[in-house]
Amino acid sequence: MARSFETRVYLIRVLTDDRTSRLWVAAGSSPEDAVRLVLNAIPEGWSASPAQEQLTSAEMERLNLKQGEVHEITRTIRMC
């Protein structure tokens, strides 16, 4: 029997080689999966880890990411 995983959107904190912190989002089946996806998208030498902040269900829906998609956050997604 195949296991099915729910896709969720995770915030991932990326640390560049010059120690600058950036925030990314990744659609994965777990926080570890999301980190792996981001590590595959960023330059070698940068690091990635799950962010402490979490997205609300509405924010995840608004992003409309598909499994495996990753993006750097360059503007706010919070709804006022």
Buried (B, 14 or more C-beta within 10 A) or exposed (E): EEEEEEBBBBBBBBBEEEEEEBEBBBBBBEBEBBBBBBBEBBEEEBEBEBBEEEBEEEBBEBBEBEBBBBBEBEEEEEEE
